[in-house]
Amino acid sequence: MNFDETVLHNNPGVRSRVLAILQAALAAVHPGNAVRAQVRRDGDLLTIAGRAYDLTQFQRVWVLGAGKAGAPMAQALETILGDRIEAGLVVVKVGHSGPTQRIEIVEAGHPVPDAAGLAAGQRVLMLAERADAGDLVIVLLSGGGSALLEATAGITLADLQSMTTSLLACGATIGEINCLRKHVSLLKGGQLARAVYPATLVTLVLSDVVGSPLDVIASGPTVPDPTTWTDVMAVVQRLGLAAALPSAVRARIEAGNAGRIADTPKPGDRVFQRMQTAVIGDNRVAAMAACACARTMGYHALLLSTFVEGEAREVAKIVAALGKEALASGHPAPLPICLVLGGETTVTLTPETGRGGRNQELALAAALALEGLADVTVAALATDGSDGPTDSAGALVDGGTVARGRTLGMHAAAALRRHDAYPFLRATGDLLRCGPTQTNVNDLIVIVVDRRSLVEPGRLD
């Protein structure tokens, strides 16, 4: 995976190092590597995250799943299990497919579900229901799985799309979004486990959710769901969504709260008795790899947090403040310094909305706060390579970004107000482009403060 090097036009030494740091982080959470590190086979002995399974005890092995990293996860599993796989189906985002032999890969829409995803979800449900007590079902989950894996309960695709669009536009957290998704689905919130039961179930997770809560990742199709119909109603009321939701969705929520529709399976349900779930990669793994790479370049590297959340432009103020503090005082470590943060921000859209994504918005807001500080560089990266509905993975900005835009007749503050970061950052040459990375472990923010910005890449003396 390589970044478009047009981003190196300014301060090429520092920018080259930042790109190398980002590449190291992505390599550490490559889905194939993550699967191979946790799944091993020695003849008929299959070991998954430390737990052994005797393949002679299973009649069939099924592979199901969804997420942006689904193709390389499936490819790695095929190299391990080969013809022991009876059949499989994994749903991935459009453009994230890859060649497989026994596991079918289907592309579908993201972040708003489409007809292809709905059809694939119905097929996943049918395959799951074919499994019996003598079978092993391996489920591969990664970022984007909530939108990609769906079989609806009593609502149309248009209803689902409208609900998803409303949730994304109002600044709802991923937990709030998934709370509603689970309760209009036949797969989410432990319901895939219900369909698989009584087969043995193993779930491999590449986490895209801050803190890696299993019930939130891909809306937790194979784990107990702690959310209830009461929680769904509370989310709708808190966000003022009642009027925006389709009538069929409102009717289902009302029926659930009245006890006319069963809730999702909860902890202690028998469907979870023969189950193992393993997180094989997450944001912290990527962030630690970024720090390790930075240290090889001579930076004092610190991982500050992998729990960053909040409005992108507000988080950007903290990011800029960290850079300013390091430049002014040498804290929290002496220069040259590399600070790494991880998590996932949100953007609350307004009627006047342009093009961009949360990482582009964060980067542009940080650039405004850092204007004139040539020694501070900030990168904001969506680890899946797709930041919002654009071809950008984020942006790499510095204290000169705003001025570069001004010379082109563009105004950063106005672009930020319109949520229109993409055209501005494209014009200034600050967009990060790498195409699909085949992984997804939230976002990374890298802050580099280096007064020796013009030295050659890899040399800090």
Order of alpha helices (4+ residues) and beta strands (2+ residues): alpha-alpha-beta-beta-beta-beta-alpha-beta-beta-alpha-beta-alpha-alpha-alpha-alpha-beta-alpha-alpha-beta-alpha-beta-alpha-beta-alpha-beta-beta-alpha-alpha-alpha-beta-beta
